Amino acid sequence: MRWSRTSLKSAAMLAIGALAAAACAGPVSEKELRQAIDERPPLPAYPRFDDLLPVDLGGNFNYFIDPASITVAARAVVRYTLVARSPGGATNVSFEGLRCASRERRFYAFGHEDGSWSPARNSGWDSFRNGSASYYSTLADYYFCPDRRPVVDAAEAVQALKLGQHPATLPRPW
């Protein structure tokens, strides 16, 4: 992807804003952290295709994130709805979470064609390796967890999706 001067300026402003927001946020208690990691959050509204943001996660599938579903819990867990569409038209919908620091992912629920959710059974945190071929690594490294730190809030995550990657992952102009 080639970045214009305007895009780089916007990305720099987003990065500065995110750093300022993170600096202003108070510390997270051990209880808040444990709750964010262990809880089964409420399920988001089922995604509408017109609202989805495309995200390049490699492979043969087309991937999309529902921006309305993104949350950041206790500055530790980024949750989102992912829609994966195969070249043949099959669509998978899942509500997932990423733990940035430990490089783990978790499924909370799976979507059905009728717009309903089924909670994932026996869904614990599973690790994914650095540089693995999975979309989790790409989603974490370039969008939701730059430098293994979660985005500050949903707005920062949405901006990274719209830019095509998080500003912290861009080459430095100097």
Secondary structure, DSSP 8 states (H G I E B T S, - for coil): ----HHHHHHHHHHHHHHHHHHHHS----HHHHHHHHH----------GGG-EEE---SSSEEEEEEEEEEEETTTEEEEEEEEE-TTS-EEEEEEEEETTTTEEEEEEEE-TTS-EEE-TT---EE--TT-SSHHHHHIIIII-GGG---SSHHHHHHHHHHTS-GGGS----
